[in-house]
């Protein structure tokens, strides 16, 4: 028996409809403040509650790494665990096709 056949004759009661709508409204009200909090999130060195401690690479070290790699314009760079993207940004400023994956 197909799912469509099982639910074809289903008619929710007024109470079930009200409960479904109330659940959706509650979910929206709970999720909206959470989205606002995550959009202003700024990581800190040694931050608690994370699986891995995030430590930003100092800008002079980013530049030195790119110098040591002898990267050239139009080459590609893939930064795994790119954090705030500073290595990707620095590489793109040098003309590389750069992508970061966090």
N, C-alpha and C positions, 0 to 999 in steps of 0.2 A: 504494500500500500504506500503510495506517495504521500509526502508531507502535505501537499496541496489538498489531497483528498481528505486527510485527517482534519485539517483546519477549515475546510470549505464551509461546514455548517456551524462553525463556532461564532456565537453572538455574545460578546462581553456584556455584562450587566452594567448599569449606571455606576454602581459602586466600584466595579473593576476599572472602568474608564477613569473615574475620579482618582482612584489609587494610582493608576498608571501616569496620569498627568501630574499628580502631586510628586511622584517619584522623580519624574523628569525635571520638574521645577526645582526640587530640592537638590538634585545632582548639579544642575546649572548654578544654583546659588552657592554651593560648596566649591565647585570647580573654578568659578570666576575669581574669587580672591586668591586662590592658589596660583592661577595663571599670572596674576598681577605680581605676586611675590617672586615667581621664577624669572620674570622678565627683568627685574632689577637686581638679580643675583650677581654678586661679584666675588670670585674665588679669592681666598687668602692663603698665604703660605702656612702650612701646618694646620689647616682647617680640620676640625673634628667632624666625624660622622661620614666621611667619604671612604671609599674602598682604597684609594690611592692618594697620597699627599701630593697636591699640586704645587710645584715650585716653578715659577717663571724663569726662563733663561734670560740672563742680563743681555741687553742689546749689544754691547761690545762683543760678547761671546757669540751671539748669533752671526754678527758680521765676520768674526774670525773663522767660524765653522764654514761659512760660505766661501771665504777666501781659501781655506785649506782644501776644500772640495774642488777648487778651481772651476766653479760653475761658469757657464757661458750663456749669453742670451739665446733664447729659443730652445734651450734644454728643458727637461722636465724634472720637477721635484715633487716627491710625495712625502709628506710629513705625517707619520703615524703617531697619534697621541699629540696632536698639534696644540692643545691647550688654548691659549688666547690667540693663536695664529701668527705670532710675531715672526717666526721663521718663514712661514708661507708669504707673509706680507713683504718681508725683506727680500726674499727670492724674486717675487713678482716685480718689485721695484728695480731689480737688476735685469729684468727682461725675461725671466724664466716663466714657463707655464707651471704654476705651482698650485698644488692642492693639499689641503689638510684634512685629516680624518681624526675625529676625537672619539 
